[in-house]
Amino acid sequence: MVVKMPIPSIRQLSTFTAVFEHGSITRAAEAVHLTQSALTQALARLERDLGCRLFDRQPEGMRPTEPARFLAPRVNDAIEKIGSRRVTAAQMRAFLAVASAGSYSGAAEATGLAPASLHRAVADLSLALGERLVERRGRYLSLTRKGASRARKFRLALAELRSGYAEVADWLGKAKGRIVIGAMPLSRARWLPAAIVRHVEEFPFAEVSVIEGSHDELVGPLRDGDIDVMLGALRTVGAHDDLTHEDAFEDHPKIVMRNAHPLANTSKISTASMRQYPWVLPSASTPLRQFWNELVGSDDAELPHVSIECGSVLTIREILLRTDSLTLLSPDQVRVEIDAGQLRAAAPPIRVSRTIGITTRRGWLPTRQQQAFVETLRRLAIEHS
């Protein structure tokens, strides 16, 4: 993903944190090895970009304003993730563009910069960090292990800076506020739409972006900082997981079929009956598929072949309406079709339950509006239970 946010000057950020820490232009200039004049100019440019004063100049020193107090921890965290004060914004921009595009030509097309300029910037970045970041594989570039780690840290640094800038704008009364949500299928049925409606009612100028996908498609962008919150069926937490998982409510999937299906009027669907019909199911890595394995494989017989693997509810719905196929879904995901008499949901022979919840990065510090959105999700989850 090519970074859309203008990357602020690392020098400006460094001067800000130095003044915040030392409370003095003189001591800060010594700490970052700049003249007092250069430091003052860099700080003034940052204040101009933010549209507010970060320090009150007083006889006893530089007193942080309120925006500076909530900006400082985010800037410190960003600088720590960037890893070196020798890194420039131009180098980060070039490297992230190349990392996303997989080639200098693709990055040039995305950024409008010349391939030679991008190549030089990435080479300078590699030199500044003392690490090999990219390697060529045929016509394309691949990130080295250290390059992949740097790309993630840079993206997380930018996520922190975006949040910091948003909080300053919020304090100034100029904030639209933005939250990016990774939505797995079930969350899109009722829970997420209801939360968005309530959030926009509370924050009329909020910007909410929903990225749909499977867990495997969304977890990478979440770890990179491109997604703030991921909603859907929770996975098992590893001992060293870098994500946090919060239970929201329990969902009970059912067997779904067309209303005219031969099993539609069966009072209790048996495992043997389930084996007689084709199934449309998500991939083998999903919790729903694992539940299905337990249902139809409960007698230790070989699992039936699943000829259609699909995670799209829209596609599954059309297949069910046209065939005698079965699937395992939450009734909420096809509530309109069930209420219209097109589909029917029946209880499986064994009760199936999965935990739906909220996943975020460990240590994530939400903005005021992001925190408000998460609180709305929690309230709605209680109502849903």
Phi, psi and omega in degrees: 000121179286134183293125181266335181285131174302129182278120182290160179296128178296326178297316179299317180295320180294320179295321179298311182294326179293316179293320180298318182287316188267339178069019184206136176297318183297309182292324179294318179299320178294322183292324183256007175060049174234159171287157179300324179297314181295320179295317180298319179294318180296318179294321179296321179294320178295317178297322178295318179296322181280336180081024179205164177274134181262338180220145170264121180282114181234161182304325183275356178142197183264114182262120182297140172278174180299316177302323180295325183291321178271348175277325188303311181297327179289319179294319177301316180295319179297315181296322178297319180290324177297321167093346180201136177284354177279344179288138178252161178298321180297321179294317178298316181299316181294314183296316181293326176295316179293319179299322180284318185277332181081006177198158178289325180293319178293320178294324178296319179295322182286327186257339185083005178268155179289142178306322180296321179293319178295317180299316181295318181295318179293321178296318178295323178295315178301320179292318181296324182270344184069033183223143172277122189257325182229156175217147183273136174230095184067233182277350187242165177256149176232143177284139170288173178301316178290327178295318179296320178294318179296318181300317179295316180296321178297317181294320177294324176299316179294325177297319177296317180293321176302315180294320179297315178296323179295323180291324175296314179298322178297316178298325179281354183078018182251003190283132165276325182078138183218137173223135180250123187246129171267118188245115170280165192309308187297323183298337183278352185290300182224319188299305182294312179304319180295321180294319180296316180300314180294321182295316181291330175296322180281323180235084187301335183259012180293149175247119181244124179244126181249124176250117183269147178170179176277173177303314182296328180282333187261335188292327177297306176301328176295314180295330181279350181091002178283337176242139181272318186221139175243134183240138177150194181296129183281147176259167177295135182275128177279161183298328182243032183294141178264012179241154174247144185234128181240122178296139177246304178200167178262135177247144182238091180299151178230168176281125183245138182210170176289156186296334181263018181293146178304335180267002188300326183258012179285128184292322178219117183279124181269164176299321179299319179294322180297329182284348185276351187233153177290154181236147172244116188220158175288177185297163185296341183277353185273150177302323182298319179293323178294323175296318179299320177303319179292325181292305187274347179254019185293339179261017178068011176282164179296139181293140176297153177286133176260108185278337181237115173256125184203137177254359181272119180296323179299316180291316179301316180303313181295323178294318179297320182293336185256351186221179174266021179292156176242159173213172177241114184215161168286133178305331179300331184287340179229034183300319181298316182291325177293314180296331180276357179079017179271325179236162179225143178245132180234148180290136176287164181297333177240134181297129180251134180220137176223147182269125177258136184201193185247128178241130178224171175287142176297129181086004179299131178248100184288154171287173181302315182289324177296319177297321179297322179294317179298321178296322177296317177302318180295317180296317180292327177296322177295318178295326182287333186289000000 
